[in-house]
Amino acid sequence: MTIGNNPLKVYMIAGEPSGDLLGSRLMKALQRKTNGNVSFFGLGGDTMEAEGLKSLFDISDLAVMGLVEVIPSIPKVLRHIRETVEDIEKIRPDIVITIDSWSFSARVHKKLRRLKLGIPQLHYVAPQVWAWKKKRARTMYKYVDALMTLLPQEPKYFTPHHLETVFVGHPVIESEVLHADGKAFRQQYNIPENKKIISVLPGSRHTEVCKLMPVFAEAARQLLEKDENFYFVLPTVKTVATRVKKMVAELNLPITVVETQQDRYNAFQASSAAIAASGTVALELAITHIPHIIAYKVSRMTAFIISHIMKIQFVNLSNIMLGREVVPELLQQQCVAGNIARYIEELLAQKELYHRQMDGFAKVKEILSNGEQTPSDNAADFVLNLIERSKKKAA
């Protein structure tokens, strides 16, 4: 599908690694749908840059998590918002697509609205209004023209409030992780067959790594004390790779750090279990049926604030979709090495918790799909349709 003779100009904004991956898949789908008649601009990470995007600035500047932790970064973030809006005004793209990172994306959208450029504005990945800030669903229509969601239950929160919303499916189900090679990973890194590989995933933000890495490392140490046949792999991303490697170098533990996406996915397929921060990575583990637990902690002040505004029973997406806990959630005071080690041992024993996870993960994969096309193709179709409608309206 093409719209006119000139290449489409698509401006995309992804503020963190999970959004970067979503963006790269959407870029590929748009290239297929337009026979390559599309140019990309905006913000993204390594995977979007590999598809032809030259990022306006390094998105690691935005990789901050926590209501309190973000404060020192505010001046830099505000400057980047201004730079982004000025870039859009200069390029005048056919559409602006923001991906997740709503706090940053919303401020860009608000400034664009005030400029009245007539460019369709689309957000990809719904803010989790079912968890907190439900009033946000009532006001999003003021800042974006449409919303694409990853979860089937999400449109009902936005459509009553004048916002066109469509469920396109979750791109995690088209992830290359499903075709990765665990045996090749063992051979590449000379890991003996008798070693039980555990993936350690302390997050993609500096604040996450600083808080979780010491806890995860101590859990690894405790597991090794009971069984010397454990081997740990830590797949990391560009935003925190330098910090992660420095922290691992100070540990006397058999932990291999890998940085490429292929190594990351091969490591998952080679793993007997995983310890992960909450987020998209937990869905990747779920669809590949890797037994895992999630563990997470933030500052006391952030935790106090969140506890008074979040209205959900679970934080892990698999648990939320299933309405029951299949993945143990070790949060705040529960996020300690002893608990992590105990649950990993329980999963490796392949008893009740293990089987509960396997049954649950099969259902999660079913929920996340939508139709015969891939989710990214569904999203690309909606993007092109929105552009076409906008052009007709302006004519």
C-alpha positions as CSV (number, residue, x, y, z in Angstrom):
1,M,0.0,0.0,0.0
2,T,1.2,3.5,-0.8
3,I,-0.2,7.0,-0.3
4,G,0.7,9.3,-3.1
5,N,4.0,9.3,-5.0
6,N,6.3,11.0,-2.4
7,P,7.8,8.8,0.3
8,L,5.9,9.0,3.5
9,K,7.7,10.8,6.3
10,V,7.0,9.0,9.6
11,Y,8.3,10.5,12.9
12,M,8.6,7.9,15.6
13,I,9.5,8.5,19.3
14,A,10.6,5.5,21.5
15,G,12.1,6.5,24.8
16,E,13.3,3.2,26.1
17,P,14.5,-0.2,24.9
18,S,11.1,-2.0,25.0
19,G,9.6,0.8,22.9
20,D,12.7,0.7,20.6
21,L,11.9,-2.9,19.8
22,L,8.3,-2.2,19.1
23,G,9.3,0.7,16.9
24,S,11.7,-1.4,14.8
25,R,9.0,-4.0,14.1
26,L,6.5,-1.3,13.1
27,M,9.2,0.2,10.8
28,K,9.7,-3.2,9.1
29,A,6.0,-3.6,8.6
30,L,5.6,-0.1,7.2
31,Q,8.4,-0.7,4.8
32,R,6.7,-3.9,3.6
33,K,3.3,-2.3,3.3
34,T,4.6,0.7,1.3
35,N,7.2,-1.2,-0.8
36,G,9.9,0.8,0.9
37,N,8.3,4.2,0.1
38,V,8.8,5.6,3.6
39,S,11.4,7.6,5.5
40,F,11.8,7.6,9.3
41,F,12.8,10.3,11.7
42,G,12.7,10.7,15.4
43,L,14.0,9.0,18.6
44,G,15.0,5.4,19.0
45,G,17.6,2.9,20.1
46,D,19.8,0.4,18.4
47,T,17.1,-1.7,16.8
48,M,15.3,1.3,15.3
49,E,18.6,2.7,14.0
50,A,19.3,-0.6,12.4
51,E,16.1,-0.1,10.4
52,G,17.2,3.3,9.1
53,L,16.3,5.8,11.9
54,K,18.9,8.4,12.9
55,S,18.0,9.2,16.5
56,L,17.8,12.9,17.4
57,F,19.6,12.1,20.7
58,D,20.6,9.1,22.8
59,I,17.5,7.7,24.4
60,S,19.5,6.5,27.5
61,D,19.0,10.1,28.7
62,L,15.3,9.1,29.2
63,A,16.0,5.8,30.9
64,V,15.0,6.9,34.4
65,M,12.4,5.1,36.6
66,G,10.8,6.1,39.8
67,L,8.8,9.1,40.9
68,V,11.6,10.4,43.1
69,E,14.6,9.2,41.1
70,V,13.5,11.1,38.0
71,I,13.9,14.6,39.6
72,P,17.6,15.2,38.9
73,S,17.0,14.4,35.2
74,I,14.1,16.9,34.7
75,P,16.1,19.7,33.1
76,K,17.7,17.4,30.5
77,V,14.3,15.8,29.8
78,L,12.6,19.2,29.3
79,R,15.4,20.3,26.9
80,H,14.9,17.1,24.9
81,I,11.1,17.7,24.7
82,R,11.8,21.1,23.2
83,E,14.3,19.7,20.8
84,T,11.9,17.0,19.7
85,V,9.1,19.4,19.0
86,E,11.4,21.8,17.1
87,D,12.6,18.8,14.9
88,I,9.0,17.8,14.1
89,E,8.1,21.3,13.2
90,K,11.1,21.5,10.8
91,I,10.5,18.0,9.2
92,R,6.7,18.3,8.9
93,P,6.1,14.5,8.8
94,D,2.9,12.8,7.6
95,I,2.4,11.4,11.1
96,V,3.9,11.4,14.6
97,I,3.9,8.1,16.4
98,T,5.0,8.0,20.1
99,I,5.6,4.6,21.6
100,D,5.1,3.9,25.3
101,S,7.0,6.4,27.7
102,W,3.7,8.4,28.1
103,S,5.2,10.9,30.5
104,F,7.7,12.1,27.8
105,S,5.3,11.5,24.9
106,A,2.4,13.4,26.4
107,R,4.5,16.5,26.7
108,V,5.5,16.3,23.1
109,H,1.9,15.8,22.0
110,K,0.7,18.7,24.1
111,K,3.2,21.1,22.5
112,L,2.4,19.9,19.0
113,R,-1.3,20.4,19.6
114,R,-0.7,24.0,20.5
115,L,1.3,24.5,17.3
116,K,-1.7,23.3,15.2
117,L,0.4,21.8,12.5
118,G,-2.3,19.5,11.3
119,I,-0.1,16.4,11.6
120,P,-2.0,13.2,12.8
121,Q,-0.7,12.3,16.3
122,L,-0.8,8.6,17.3
123,H,0.3,6.8,20.5
124,Y,1.3,3.2,20.5
125,V,1.0,1.3,23.8
126,A,-1.8,2.5,26.1
127,P,-0.9,4.1,29.5
128,Q,-1.8,1.6,32.2
129,V,-5.0,3.5,33.3
130,W,-6.4,0.2,34.6
131,A,-3.6,0.3,37.2
132,W,-3.4,4.0,38.1
133,K,-4.4,7.5,36.9
134,K,-7.7,6.4,35.5
135,K,-8.6,10.0,34.8
136,R,-5.9,10.0,32.1
137,A,-8.2,8.0,29.9
138,R,-10.7,10.9,29.9
139,T,-8.2,13.5,28.6
140,M,-5.9,11.7,26.1
141,Y,-8.2,12.6,23.2
142,K,-7.1,16.2,23.6
143,Y,-3.5,15.3,22.8
144,V,-3.6,12.4,20.3
145,D,-5.9,11.5,17.4
146,A,-5.8,7.7,18.0
147,L,-4.3,5.0,20.3
148,M,-3.1,1.5,19.5
149,T,-3.1,-1.0,22.4
150,L,-1.3,-4.2,23.0
151,L,-3.8,-5.8,25.3
152,P,-7.4,-6.7,24.3
153,Q,-9.1,-5.3,27.5
154,E,-7.6,-1.8,27.0
155,P,-9.8,-0.1,24.3
156,K,-12.8,-0.1,26.7
157,Y,-11.0,2.4,29.0
158,F,-10.5,5.0,26.2
159,T,-13.3,4.7,23.6
160,P,-16.0,6.1,25.9
161,H,-13.9,9.2,26.2
162,H,-13.8,10.2,22.5
163,L,-10.5,8.6,21.6
164,E,-10.3,6.2,18.6
165,T,-8.6,3.1,20.1
166,V,-7.7,-0.2,18.4
167,F,-6.2,-3.4,19.8
168,V,-3.5,-4.5,17.3
169,G,-2.0,-7.4,19.3
170,H,1.2,-7.7,21.2
171,P,4.4,-7.8,19.1
172,V,6.1,-10.0,21.7
173,I,4.4,-13.0,20.0
174,E,6.4,-12.2,16.8
175,S,9.6,-12.0,18.7
176,E,12.8,-13.7,17.3
177,V,13.1,-15.3,20.7
178,L,10.7,-18.0,19.5
179,H,13.3,-19.1,16.9
180,A,16.4,-18.7,19.0
181,D,19.0,-21.5,19.5
182,G,19.9,-22.5,23.1
183,K,22.3,-25.2,22.0
184,A,24.3,-22.7,19.8
185,F,24.5,-20.4,22.8
186,R,26.1,-23.2,25.0
187,Q,28.6,-23.9,22.2
188,Q,29.4,-20.3,21.6
189,Y,30.3,-19.6,25.2
190,N,31.6,-23.1,26.1
191,I,29.0,-23.8,28.7
192,P,29.0,-27.5,29.7
193,E,25.7,-29.5,29.3
194,N,25.7,-30.2,33.1
195,K,25.5,-26.5,33.9
196,K,22.0,-25.1,34.7
197,I,21.8,-21.7,33.0
198,I,19.9,-19.0,34.8
199,S,19.1,-15.7,33.0
200,V,19.5,-12.7,35.2
201,L,17.6,-9.6,34.0
202,P,18.0,-6.6,36.3
203,G,16.3,-4.1,34.0
204,S,17.1,-1.5,31.3
205,R,17.2,1.6,33.5
206,H,20.1,2.8,35.6
207,T,17.9,3.1,38.7
208,E,16.7,-0.5,38.2
209,V,20.2,-2.0,37.8
210,C,21.5,-0.2,40.8
211,K,18.8,-1.5,43.1
212,L,18.3,-5.0,41.7
213,M,21.8,-6.1,40.6
214,P,23.2,-6.5,44.2
215,V,20.1,-8.5,45.2
216,F,20.2,-10.7,42.1
217,A,23.9,-11.3,42.5
218,E,23.4,-12.4,46.1
219,A,20.7,-14.8,45.1
220,A,23.1,-16.3,42.5
221,R,25.7,-16.7,45.2
222,Q,23.3,-18.5,47.4
223,L,22.2,-20.9,44.6
224,L,25.9,-21.6,43.9
225,E,26.6,-22.5,47.5
226,K,24.0,-25.3,47.3
227,D,24.9,-26.4,43.8
228,E,28.1,-25.5,41.9
229,N,26.5,-26.5,38.6
230,F,24.7,-23.2,38.2
231,Y,25.8,-20.8,35.5
232,F,24.4,-17.3,35.1
233,V,23.9,-15.2,32.0
234,L,23.1,-11.5,32.1
235,P,21.6,-10.1,28.8
236,T,21.8,-6.3,28.9
237,V,21.0,-3.4,26.6
238,K,22.9,-0.3,25.4
239,T,21.3,2.1,27.9
240,V,22.9,0.3,30.9
241,A,25.6,-2.0,29.5
242,T,28.6,0.0,30.8
243,R,27.2,0.1,34.3
244,V,26.2,-3.6,34.2
245,K,29.7,-4.8,33.1
246,K,31.4,-2.7,35.8
247,M,29.1,-4.2,38.5
248,V,29.6,-7.8,37.3
249,A,33.4,-7.3,37.1
250,E,33.4,-6.6,40.8
251,L,31.6,-9.9,41.6
252,N,33.4,-13.2,42.0
253,L,30.6,-15.1,40.2
254,P,30.3,-17.1,37.0
255,I,28.2,-14.5,35.2
256,T,28.5,-13.9,31.4
257,V,27.2,-10.6,30.2
258,V,25.8,-10.6,26.6
259,E,24.8,-7.5,24.7
260,T,23.3,-8.5,21.3
261,Q,19.7,-9.3,20.7
262,Q,20.6,-12.7,19.2
263,D,22.7,-13.6,22.3
264,R,19.9,-12.5,24.5
265,Y,17.3,-14.7,22.9
266,N,19.7,-17.7,22.5
267,A,20.4,-17.3,26.3
268,F,16.7,-17.4,27.1
269,Q,16.3,-20.7,25.1
270,A,19.3,-22.2,26.9
271,S,18.0,-21.2,30.3
272,S,16.4,-23.5,32.9
273,A,14.9,-20.5,34.7
274,A,15.2,-16.7,34.9
275,I,15.2,-13.9,37.5
276,A,13.7,-10.7,36.0
277,A,12.7,-7.2,36.7
278,S,9.0,-6.6,35.7
279,G,8.3,-5.5,32.2
280,T,8.2,-6.7,28.6
281,V,11.0,-9.1,29.2
282,A,8.7,-11.1,31.4
283,L,6.3,-11.6,28.5
284,E,9.2,-12.8,26.3
285,L,10.0,-15.4,29.0
286,A,6.3,-16.4,29.2
287,I,5.8,-17.0,25.5
288,T,9.0,-19.1,25.4
289,H,7.8,-21.0,28.5
290,I,10.9,-20.2,30.5
291,P,10.1,-20.6,34.2
292,H,10.8,-17.3,36.0
293,I,10.1,-15.0,38.9
294,I,10.0,-11.2,38.9
295,A,11.6,-9.1,41.6
296,Y,11.5,-5.3,41.8
297,K,12.2,-2.5,44.2
298,V,12.1,1.3,44.1
299,S,12.9,4.0,46.7
300,R,10.8,4.0,49.9
301,M,9.2,7.3,48.9
302,T,8.3,6.1,45.4
303,A,6.9,2.9,46.9
304,F,4.8,4.9,49.4
305,I,3.4,7.1,46.6
306,I,2.7,4.1,44.3
307,S,0.9,2.1,47.0
308,H,-1.6,4.9,47.4
309,I,-2.4,5.4,43.8
310,M,-2.1,2.0,42.1
311,K,-5.3,0.0,42.1
312,I,-4.2,-3.5,40.8
313,Q,-3.7,-6.8,42.5
314,F,-0.6,-7.8,40.3
315,V,2.2,-5.9,38.5
316,N,3.3,-8.8,36.2
317,L,1.4,-8.7,32.9
318,S,1.0,-12.5,32.7
319,N,-0.7,-12.4,36.2
320,I,-2.8,-9.5,35.2
321,M,-4.1,-11.1,32.0
322,L,-4.8,-14.4,33.7
323,G,-6.3,-12.9,36.8
324,R,-4.2,-15.1,39.1
325,E,-0.6,-15.4,40.2
326,V,1.4,-17.8,38.1
327,V,4.6,-15.8,38.3
328,P,5.8,-15.0,41.9
329,E,6.1,-11.2,42.4
330,L,8.8,-10.3,44.9
331,L,8.3,-6.6,45.5
332,Q,10.0,-4.2,47.9
333,Q,10.6,-6.0,51.2
334,Q,10.0,-9.3,49.5
335,C,12.7,-8.6,47.0
336,V,15.6,-10.3,48.8
337,A,18.1,-12.9,47.8
338,G,16.7,-15.7,49.9
339,N,13.3,-15.5,48.4
340,I,14.6,-15.4,44.9
341,A,16.8,-18.4,45.4
342,R,14.0,-20.4,47.1
343,Y,11.6,-19.8,44.2
344,I,14.2,-20.6,41.5
345,E,14.9,-23.9,43.3
346,E,11.2,-24.6,43.4
347,L,10.8,-24.0,39.7
348,L,13.7,-26.2,38.8
349,A,12.1,-29.0,40.8
350,Q,9.3,-28.8,38.3
351,K,6.5,-29.3,40.8
352,E,3.2,-27.5,41.2
353,L,4.4,-23.9,40.6
354,Y,6.3,-25.0,37.4
355,H,3.2,-26.7,35.9
356,R,1.0,-23.7,36.9
357,Q,3.4,-21.4,34.9
358,M,3.5,-23.7,31.9
359,D,-0.3,-23.8,31.7
360,G,-0.6,-20.1,32.2
361,F,2.0,-19.2,29.6
362,A,0.1,-21.1,26.9
363,K,-3.0,-19.0,27.7
364,V,-1.0,-15.8,27.7
365,K,0.3,-16.4,24.2
366,E,-3.3,-17.0,23.0
367,I,-4.5,-13.8,24.5
368,L,-1.7,-11.7,23.0
369,S,-2.4,-12.6,19.4
370,N,-5.0,-10.8,17.2
371,G,-6.0,-12.2,13.8
372,E,-3.9,-13.8,11.0
373,Q,-1.5,-10.9,10.6
374,T,1.3,-10.1,12.9
375,P,0.6,-7.4,15.5
376,S,3.1,-5.1,13.8
377,D,1.3,-5.6,10.4
378,N,-2.0,-4.7,12.1
379,A,-0.4,-1.6,13.6
380,A,1.1,-0.6,10.2
381,D,-2.3,-0.9,8.5
382,F,-3.8,1.3,11.1
383,V,-1.0,3.9,10.7
384,L,-1.5,4.0,6.9
385,N,-5.2,4.3,7.2
386,L,-4.9,7.2,9.7
387,I,-2.6,9.0,7.3
388,E,-4.9,8.5,4.4
389,R,-7.9,9.7,6.4
390,S,-6.0,12.8,7.5
391,K,-5.0,13.7,3.9
392,K,-8.5,13.3,2.7
393,K,-9.8,15.5,5.5
394,A,-7.2,18.2,4.7
395,A,-8.0,18.1,0.9
